[in-house]
Amino acid sequence: MFTQFNGPDSDQEIVVATIANQKNPAQVVEIVHLPEKEMLITRGISTHFGLKEIAVPQDVMIPAIHEMTEVLSYILERIATADDFKIPFRYDPEFALGDKVYALQEGEEFMTLGYKE
C-alpha cells in the first residue's frame, strides 16, 4: 500500500531508521522525522540512558543521511560503552569523526547535532 507523505497528513512523524545496540539488542534507538519541526530526532536515548535525545535539522540530515546516521551510531556506541562500564557520559560539544568536525549544542529539549562552523 502506498502512503502519501505530502498534504494533510504530512505532519505525522515518520520513523526513518532504527539503531540497535549489538551487545544489548533491547536497547533500540529510532530516528524519527518530525516535519512540523523540520527536525529528525532520536527516540530511545532518554529511555535507555537518561540523557537528552539528539536532534538534527532536516536540511543537515536529509542530504547526508548515511553520514549522519553513522555519526549518531558513533555517539550511541560511546553512550552504551559508558553505560556498560557504569561511568557517567557527557556529550562532547565538538568531536571529529573521519575528516569532519561535528558540534552538539545543548538546547532545552534536545542536543542539536550539526557541523562545526
C-alpha positions as a Python dict, from the first residue, in 0.01 Angstrom:
ca = {
    (1, 'M'): (0, 0, 0),
    (2, 'F'): (128, 346, -92),
    (3, 'T'): (128, 620, 172),
    (4, 'Q'): (138, 980, 61),
    (5, 'F'): (369, 1199, 271),
    (6, 'N'): (256, 1536, 150),
    (7, 'G'): (-72, 1708, 201),
    (8, 'P'): (-284, 1700, 516),
    (9, 'D'): (-107, 1400, 673),
    (10, 'S'): (247, 1531, 618),
    (11, 'D'): (287, 1649, 979),
    (12, 'Q'): (292, 1291, 1107),
    (13, 'E'): (616, 1162, 1250),
    (14, 'I'): (795, 905, 1038),
    (15, 'V'): (1049, 654, 1170),
    (16, 'V'): (1329, 661, 913),
    (17, 'A'): (1580, 431, 1084),
    (18, 'T'): (1646, 226, 1394),
    (19, 'I'): (1979, 160, 1559),
    (20, 'A'): (2016, -135, 1797),
    (21, 'N'): (2293, -190, 2048),
    (22, 'Q'): (2477, -505, 1931),
    (23, 'K'): (2563, -603, 2289),
    (24, 'N'): (2211, -537, 2418),
    (25, 'P'): (1955, -565, 2135),
    (26, 'A'): (1677, -444, 2366),
    (27, 'Q'): (1838, -100, 2353),
    (28, 'V'): (1689, 34, 2031),
    (29, 'V'): (1700, 398, 1928),
    (30, 'E'): (1478, 523, 1649),
    (31, 'I'): (1546, 818, 1422),
    (32, 'V'): (1216, 997, 1373),
    (33, 'H'): (1136, 1272, 1122),
    (34, 'L'): (918, 1548, 1264),
    (35, 'P'): (815, 1752, 959),
    (36, 'E'): (642, 2022, 1163),
    (37, 'K'): (970, 2093, 1349),
    (38, 'E'): (1185, 2035, 1039),
    (39, 'M'): (1398, 1802, 1252),
    (40, 'L'): (1495, 1441, 1279),
    (41, 'I'): (1529, 1329, 1639),
    (42, 'T'): (1637, 1019, 1820),
    (43, 'R'): (1386, 838, 2034),
    (44, 'G'): (1520, 599, 2296),
    (45, 'I'): (1831, 769, 2437),
    (46, 'S'): (1639, 921, 2728),
    (47, 'T'): (1457, 592, 2794),
    (48, 'H'): (1765, 370, 2793),
    (49, 'F'): (2034, 606, 2919),
    (50, 'G'): (1864, 903, 3090),
    (51, 'L'): (2023, 1155, 2850),
    (52, 'K'): (1875, 1416, 2620),
    (53, 'E'): (1769, 1299, 2277),
    (54, 'I'): (1966, 1422, 1975),
    (55, 'A'): (1803, 1638, 1708),
    (56, 'V'): (1938, 1701, 1360),
    (57, 'P'): (1788, 1975, 1141),
    (58, 'Q'): (1636, 1813, 833),
    (59, 'D'): (1841, 2038, 600),
    (60, 'V'): (2156, 1883, 755),
    (61, 'M'): (2033, 1524, 788),
    (62, 'I'): (1848, 1459, 463),
    (63, 'P'): (2130, 1547, 217),
    (64, 'A'): (2376, 1342, 423),
    (65, 'I'): (2153, 1076, 580),
    (66, 'H'): (2408, 794, 558),
    (67, 'E'): (2685, 1009, 709),
    (68, 'M'): (2467, 1149, 986),
    (69, 'T'): (2330, 804, 1072),
    (70, 'E'): (2690, 687, 1111),
    (71, 'V'): (2761, 986, 1338),
    (72, 'L'): (2456, 903, 1550),
    (73, 'S'): (2569, 539, 1568),
    (74, 'Y'): (2912, 655, 1684),
    (75, 'I'): (2758, 868, 1960),
    (76, 'L'): (2526, 586, 2066),
    (77, 'E'): (2817, 343, 2083),
    (78, 'R'): (3003, 582, 2315),
    (79, 'I'): (2692, 621, 2533),
    (80, 'A'): (2639, 243, 2552),
    (81, 'T'): (3007, 181, 2635),
    (82, 'A'): (2994, 433, 2920),
    (83, 'D'): (2675, 265, 3042),
    (84, 'D'): (2838, -80, 3027),
    (85, 'F'): (3125, 44, 3244),
    (86, 'K'): (2885, 231, 3476),
    (87, 'I'): (3063, 562, 3418),
    (88, 'P'): (2883, 891, 3354),
    (89, 'F'): (2851, 1007, 2996),
    (90, 'R'): (2868, 1369, 2885),
    (91, 'Y'): (2804, 1482, 2529),
    (92, 'D'): (3114, 1643, 2379),
    (93, 'P'): (3034, 1989, 2236),
    (94, 'E'): (3274, 1915, 1946),
    (95, 'F'): (3421, 1594, 1809),
    (96, 'A'): (3593, 1471, 1495),
    (97, 'L'): (3490, 1165, 1301),
    (98, 'G'): (3678, 1088, 984),
    (99, 'D'): (3778, 1416, 823),
    (100, 'K'): (3484, 1619, 957),
    (101, 'V'): (3423, 1804, 1282),
    (102, 'Y'): (3076, 1796, 1433),
    (103, 'A'): (2914, 2001, 1705),
    (104, 'L'): (2649, 1920, 1963),
    (105, 'Q'): (2470, 2220, 2102),
    (106, 'E'): (2262, 2179, 2415),
    (107, 'G'): (1908, 2306, 2391),
    (108, 'E'): (1617, 2297, 2628),
    (109, 'E'): (1472, 1975, 2485),
    (110, 'F'): (1748, 1822, 2272),
    (111, 'M'): (2114, 1816, 2187),
    (112, 'T'): (2130, 1955, 1832),
    (113, 'L'): (2384, 1791, 1603),
    (114, 'G'): (2545, 1972, 1314),
    (115, 'Y'): (2874, 2055, 1151),
    (116, 'K'): (3124, 2273, 1334),
    (117, 'E'): (3150, 2606, 1162),
}
